[in-house]
Amino acid sequence: MKITKFLTLFITAGLLVLNVSCKSENDKAEETAETTEANEVADNTENKPAMKSGYSIGDVATDFSLKNVDGNNVALKDMADAKGYIVIFTCNHCPYAVKYEDRIIALNKKYKAKGYPVVAINPNNPDKTPDDSFEKMQERAEAKDFTFPYLFDDGQKIYPQYGATKTPHVYVLEKTDKGNIVRYIGAIDDNYEDAAAVKVPYVQNVVDALLRGEEIAVEETKAIGCSIKA
């Protein structure tokens, strides 16, 4: 009887040791597979070409219908007499955008009557920057007496299509039979700090060239400003 009990205990102990050993090996195998899979994903990501984001010069820009500070929606197609548009992604809170406010007003005053009105769009998420809420936009537009639409990119669906990353970030569009063609992307001019010290007024030069039917000398510049808050 004692021999039988001893054999039973010996066999049970052996099975337990074997089970633990197998489980350990399985765990190691799973860990190896997970590591390999992670490395493959990383390698595939590194080998993928960079995805195109936003418009390039010559692309057809999308129209939109966004809420203006007066409560009405505005679309580019609503401006039937326009020859093109100076679309500027800008906002309330950014110091760069504030520095450019008077120059944006001046651009609209000079070029709206010539067929190139300013269309300003606030692309920021007001949950991240409360000063860029729709109510604050209305207050700013009234305080500065904006003479152009100041639109709210509610849901942040439009600025990624354009590829805007900064405030301010300008897109000059020319209206054609094929659609609104992107003719310029970048900064308003070459000196955000001092309007009196500007040497190259990029946007003015582009619109003047378009109005004269001439080639655009500088089609792209680096937008200087605050990053868009998503």
Phi, psi and chi 1 to 4 in degrees:
 res  aa     phi    psi   chi1   chi2   chi3   chi4
   1 MET       -  -44.1 -171.4   66.9  178.1      -
   2 LYS   -62.9  -38.6  -72.0 -177.1  178.4  178.4
   3 ILE   -64.1  -41.5  -67.3  174.3      -      -
   4 THR   -62.7  -45.2  -57.8      -      -      -
   5 LYS   -61.8  -40.9  -75.9 -176.2  177.5  179.7
   6 PHE   -62.8  -43.4  175.1   77.6      -      -
   7 LEU   -63.9  -39.9  -73.5  173.5      -      -
   8 THR   -62.0  -45.7  -58.9      -      -      -
   9 LEU   -63.5  -39.5  -72.5  172.3      -      -
  10 PHE   -64.0  -43.9 -179.8   78.0      -      -
  11 ILE   -66.5  -42.2  -68.0  170.0      -      -
  12 THR   -61.6  -44.3  -58.7      -      -      -
  13 ALA   -61.3  -39.8      -      -      -      -
  14 GLY   -63.7  -41.4      -      -      -      -
  15 LEU   -64.5  -39.5  -70.9  172.2      -      -
  16 LEU   -63.1  -44.3  -75.8  172.3      -      -
  17 VAL   -61.8  -42.0  170.1      -      -      -
  18 LEU   -64.2  -40.7 -178.4   61.4      -      -
  19 ASN   -64.2  -45.0 -175.1   42.9      -      -
  20 VAL   -61.9  -41.5  169.2      -      -      -
  21 SER   -62.7  -44.4  176.2      -      -      -
  22 CYS   -64.2  -41.5  -70.7      -      -      -
  23 LYS   -62.8  -40.8 -172.8  175.7 -179.8 -179.8
  24 SER   -61.7  -42.9  177.2      -      -      -
  25 GLU   -63.9  -39.6  -69.7  -60.4  -37.8      -
  26 ASN   -64.1  -42.2  -72.1  -23.9      -      -
  27 ASP   -60.1  -43.2  -70.3  -15.1      -      -
  28 LYS   -61.6  -40.5  -72.1 -179.9 -178.7  177.3
  29 ALA   -64.5  -41.9      -      -      -      -
  30 GLU   -65.0  -41.0  -71.4  175.3    1.1      -
  31 GLU   -62.4  -40.8  -71.8  175.2    2.7      -
  32 THR   -63.0  -42.4  -58.3      -      -      -
  33 ALA   -64.1  -42.5      -      -      -      -
  34 GLU   -63.6  -40.6  -71.3  172.7   -2.7      -
  35 THR   -64.5  -42.9  -57.9      -      -      -
  36 THR   -62.5  -43.8  -57.8      -      -      -
  37 GLU   -61.9  -43.0 -175.5  178.6    3.2      -
  38 ALA   -61.8  -41.5      -      -      -      -
  39 ASN   -64.6  -39.0  -70.9  -22.5      -      -
  40 GLU   -64.3  -41.9  -73.1  175.9   -6.8      -
  41 VAL   -61.4  -44.0  169.4      -      -      -
  42 ALA   -62.5  -43.5      -      -      -      -
  43 ASP   -63.4  -42.3  -70.1  -17.7      -      -
  44 ASN   -62.9  -39.6  -71.9  -23.4      -      -
  45 THR   -62.4  -41.5  -58.9      -      -      -
  46 GLU   -66.6  -32.0  -71.1  173.7   -2.2      -
  47 ASN   -83.3  -13.8  -68.9  -26.5      -      -
  48 LYS   -72.9  140.1  -76.3 -178.0  177.6  178.4
  49 PRO   -68.0  152.7   24.5  -33.8      -      -
  50 ALA   -63.5  134.9      -      -      -      -
  51 MET   -75.1  137.6  -64.1  -67.0  -70.6      -
  52 LYS   -69.0  132.5 -178.7  176.3  179.1  -67.7
  53 SER  -127.0  118.0  175.5      -      -      -
  54 GLY    82.5 -175.3      -      -      -      -
  55 TYR   -87.4  154.5  -65.4  133.5      -      -
  56 SER  -115.1  167.8  -59.6      -      -      -
  57 ILE   -59.8  130.9  -60.5  -60.6      -      -
  58 GLY    97.6  -13.0      -      -      -      -
  59 ASP   -71.7  158.4  -75.1  -11.8      -      -
  60 VAL   -91.4  121.5  176.3      -      -      -
  61 ALA   -84.7  145.3      -      -      -      -
  62 THR   -72.7  149.2 -173.7      -      -      -
  63 ASP   -84.4  174.2 -159.8  -12.3      -      -
  64 PHE  -155.3  167.4   43.0   73.7      -      -
  65 SER  -134.8  101.5 -179.9      -      -      -
  66 LEU  -120.8  154.5  -62.2  175.1      -      -
  67 LYS   -75.2  124.9 -170.1  176.4 -179.6 -179.1
  68 ASN   -86.7  165.6 -169.2   16.7      -      -
  69 VAL   -64.8  -17.0  -72.4      -      -      -
  70 ASP   -85.6    1.4   64.9    2.3      -      -
  71 GLY    95.1  -11.4      -      -      -      -
  72 ASN   -97.8  148.4  -62.4  -46.8      -      -
  73 ASN   -77.1  146.5  -85.1   33.0      -      -
  74 VAL  -128.2  134.8  170.0      -      -      -
  75 ALA  -125.5  154.7      -      -      -      -
  76 LEU   -59.9  -38.1  -62.2  178.4      -      -
  77 LYS   -64.7  -17.2   65.3 -178.0 -179.6 -177.7
  78 ASP   -68.9  -22.2  -64.4  -23.6      -      -
  79 MET   -92.9   78.2  -56.3  172.2 -153.2      -
  80 ALA   -62.9  -31.0      -      -      -      -
  81 ASP   -85.7   -4.5  -65.1  -26.2      -      -
  82 ALA   -69.8  143.1      -      -      -      -
  83 LYS   -93.8  -15.2  -61.2  174.2 -177.3  175.2
  84 GLY   179.1 -168.3      -      -      -      -
  85 TYR  -146.6  146.1  -47.4   91.6      -      -
  86 ILE  -106.0   93.0  -55.7  172.0      -      -
  87 VAL   -87.4  122.1  176.6      -      -      -
  88 ILE  -125.4  117.4  -55.8  177.8      -      -
  89 PHE   -81.4  117.6  -68.2   90.0      -      -
  90 THR  -148.8 -178.1 -173.1      -      -      -
  91 CYS  -161.1 -177.2   66.0      -      -      -
  92 ASN   -84.8  -45.6  -72.9    3.5      -      -
  93 HIS   -81.4  -25.8   88.9  -80.8      -      -
  94 CYS   -71.9  127.6  172.1      -      -      -
  95 PRO   -59.3  -34.6  -22.9   32.8      -      -
  96 TYR   -65.1  -44.2  -64.8   87.8      -      -
  97 ALA   -62.7  -40.9      -      -      -      -
  98 VAL   -63.1  -42.1  172.4      -      -      -
  99 LYS   -57.9  -31.6  -75.7  -87.5 -171.1 -178.8
 100 TYR   -94.1   -3.7  -89.2  116.4      -      -
 101 GLU   -54.6  -49.8  -80.3 -179.6  -23.6      -
 102 ASP   -65.5  -32.5  -70.7  -19.6      -      -
 103 ARG   -72.6  -32.1  -81.6  173.7  -90.1 -175.6
 104 ILE   -67.7  -41.3  -67.4  171.9      -      -
 105 ILE   -60.5  -42.6  -67.8  170.0      -      -
 106 ALA   -64.9  -38.2      -      -      -      -
 107 LEU   -61.5  -44.2  -79.2  171.5      -      -
 108 ASN   -66.4  -39.9 -170.1   60.1      -      -
 109 LYS   -62.0  -38.5 -175.2  177.5 -179.3 -179.7
 110 LYS   -79.6  -37.8 -178.7  174.3 -177.3  178.2
 111 TYR  -109.1  -11.8  -69.5  110.3      -      -
 112 LYS   -60.7  -46.1 -179.9 -179.6  178.8 -178.9
 113 ALA   -66.6  -21.3      -      -      -      -
 114 LYS   -92.0    0.3  -63.3  180.0  179.5 -179.3
 115 GLY   105.6    5.3      -      -      -      -
 116 TYR  -125.8   78.0  -83.0   84.8      -      -
 117 PRO   -73.9  154.1   29.8  -36.3      -      -
 118 VAL   -80.8  137.3  165.4      -      -      -
 119 VAL  -126.7  106.9  179.8      -      -      -
 120 ALA   -94.0  139.8      -      -      -      -
 121 ILE  -131.6  127.2  -58.7  174.1      -      -
 122 ASN   -90.1  112.7  168.9   21.7      -      -
 123 PRO   -93.4   -4.1   34.8  -33.3      -      -
 124 ASN   -77.8  152.9  -76.6  -27.4      -      -
 125 ASN   -82.9  114.5  179.3   -8.2      -      -
 126 PRO   -65.9  -15.8   21.6  -31.4      -      -
 127 ASP   -68.8  -27.1  -69.8  -22.1      -      -
 128 LYS   -90.7  -34.2  -61.5  -69.4  179.4   65.4
 129 THR  -132.7   89.8   51.6      -      -      -
 130 PRO   -56.6  -26.3  -26.8   35.7      -      -
 131 ASP   -67.7  -11.2  -77.3  -15.0      -      -
 132 ASP  -103.0   20.2  -67.5  -34.2      -      -
 133 SER   -69.0  163.3   69.2      -      -      -
 134 PHE   -61.0  -38.8 -175.7   71.1      -      -
 135 GLU   -64.6  -40.8  -68.2   73.4   20.5      -
 136 LYS   -67.7  -33.8  -67.3  -68.6 -174.9 -178.7
 137 MET   -61.5  -43.7  -71.0  172.8   59.9      -
 138 GLN   -60.8  -42.5  -69.2  176.5  -51.3      -
 139 GLU   -63.4  -42.2  -67.7  175.6    9.8      -
 140 ARG   -68.2  -41.4 -168.3   64.2 -177.2  171.0
 141 ALA   -62.4  -38.0      -      -      -      -
 142 GLU   -71.7  -41.9 -176.8  176.0   -1.7      -
 143 ALA   -63.8  -37.3      -      -      -      -
 144 LYS   -96.6   -1.8  -67.8  -65.3  -66.0 -176.1
 145 ASP    54.6   52.1 -165.4   20.6      -      -
 146 PHE   -58.2  134.5  -74.9  170.1      -      -
 147 THR  -104.9   13.0   55.1      -      -      -
 148 PHE  -131.9  161.3   46.6   82.4      -      -
 149 PRO   -62.2  136.9  -18.9   30.3      -      -
 150 TYR  -122.2  100.9 -173.1   25.1      -      -
 151 LEU  -101.3  152.0  -48.8  178.2      -      -
 152 PHE  -106.3  118.6 -179.6   42.4      -      -
 153 ASP   -80.6   70.3 -171.9    3.5      -      -
 154 ASP   -64.8  124.0 -167.3   10.0      -      -
 155 GLY    88.3   -5.4      -      -      -      -
 156 GLN    51.9   51.9  -60.6 -173.9  -59.4      -
 157 LYS   -98.8  -22.7  -63.3  177.3 -179.1  175.9
 158 ILE   -89.8  -44.2  -60.2  -57.0      -      -
 159 TYR   -61.1  -34.7   89.0   78.8      -      -
 160 PRO   -66.6  -31.6  -20.1   33.8      -      -
 161 GLN   -64.8  -38.4  -65.0 -177.3   49.7      -
 162 TYR   -76.3  -30.1  -83.9   70.9      -      -
 163 GLY    91.6   16.5      -      -      -      -
 164 ALA   -66.3  142.0      -      -      -      -
 165 THR  -127.9  -16.0   58.7      -      -      -
 166 LYS  -126.6  164.5  -56.4  -71.0 -175.4 -178.7
 167 THR  -125.4  118.7   52.2      -      -      -
 168 PRO   -85.7  154.4   30.3  -34.1      -      -
 169 HIS  -143.3  120.6 -157.4  151.9      -      -
 170 VAL  -105.6  140.9 -177.1      -      -      -
 171 TYR  -129.9  114.8  -66.9   75.1      -      -
 172 VAL   -93.2  123.5  176.5      -      -      -
 173 LEU  -113.1  141.4  -47.9  179.9      -      -
 174 GLU  -109.7  126.2 -179.3 -175.0   19.9      -
 175 LYS   -76.0  125.4 -174.9 -168.3  -71.8 -175.3
 176 THR  -135.5  176.3   73.4      -      -      -
 177 ASP   -65.9  -21.9  -67.2  -22.2      -      -
 178 LYS   -89.4   -8.1  -63.4  178.5 -179.0  178.6
 179 GLY   128.0 -170.0      -      -      -      -
 180 ASN   -88.6  104.6  -62.5  -45.0      -      -
 181 ILE   -86.0  133.4  -53.5  -63.4      -      -
 182 VAL   -75.0  119.1  178.8      -      -      -
 183 ARG  -109.3  -20.0  -63.6  -58.0 -170.3 -163.4
 184 TYR  -153.4  142.8  172.5   79.4      -      -
 185 ILE  -137.3  130.6  -57.7  172.3      -      -
 186 GLY   148.5 -139.1      -      -      -      -
 187 ALA   -90.4  164.4      -      -      -      -
 188 ILE   -73.9  -44.2  -68.2  173.0      -      -
 189 ASP  -155.7 -168.1   55.2   45.0      -      -
 190 ASP  -101.0   14.0   66.3  -13.6      -      -
 191 ASN  -151.2   95.6 -166.8  -37.0      -      -
 192 TYR   -72.5  -22.9   78.2   89.7      -      -
 193 GLU   -78.4  -36.2  -72.0 -173.7  -53.5      -
 194 ASP  -141.1  108.4 -174.5    0.0      -      -
 195 ALA   -62.3  -31.1      -      -      -      -
 196 ALA   -72.2  -17.9      -      -      -      -
 197 ALA  -100.3    7.5      -      -      -      -
 198 VAL   -66.5  131.2  169.4      -      -      -
 199 LYS  -102.2  -33.9  -65.7  179.7  179.7  176.4
 200 VAL  -128.0  104.3 -173.7      -      -      -
 201 PRO   -83.4   86.0   30.6  -32.1      -      -
 202 TYR   -52.9  -52.0  -60.4  124.5      -      -
 203 VAL   -65.6  -43.1  171.8      -      -      -
 204 GLN   -57.6  -45.6  -74.4 -169.1   50.7      -
 205 ASN   -60.9  -39.7  -71.1  -10.2      -      -
 206 VAL   -66.2  -48.5  168.4      -      -      -
 207 VAL   -66.0  -40.8  177.7      -      -      -
 208 ASP   -59.6  -42.5  -75.0  -16.0      -      -
 209 ALA   -63.4  -42.4      -      -      -      -
 210 LEU   -63.6  -41.2  -72.6  168.3      -      -
 211 LEU   -66.1  -31.1  -70.4  170.9      -      -
 212 ARG   -89.3   -5.2  -69.0 -166.5  -63.6  -98.9
 213 GLY    73.0   27.6      -      -      -      -
 214 GLU  -103.3  167.2  -62.0  175.3   -9.5      -
 215 GLU   -66.8  147.0  -68.2  -69.2  -38.1      -
 216 ILE   -89.4  122.7  -63.8  170.2      -      -
 217 ALA   -70.6  -43.6      -      -      -      -
 218 VAL  -123.8  110.9  179.4      -      -      -
 219 GLU   -93.5  -23.5  -64.7  178.4  -41.2      -
 220 GLU  -140.6  138.9  -71.5 -171.1   78.7      -
 221 THR  -137.2  171.2   60.7      -      -      -
 222 LYS   -85.4  122.2 -178.0  179.6 -179.5 -179.2
 223 ALA   -70.3  131.5      -      -      -      -
 224 ILE  -110.4  123.4  -56.0  -64.4      -      -
 225 GLY   171.6 -161.8      -      -      -      -
 226 CYS   -85.9  148.2  -55.8      -      -      -
 227 SER   -69.8  145.6   60.8      -      -      -
 228 ILE   -69.0  134.4  -68.9  174.5      -      -
 229 LYS   -94.7  109.0  -52.3  -60.9 -174.6  -68.1
 230 ALA   -92.2      -      -      -      -      -
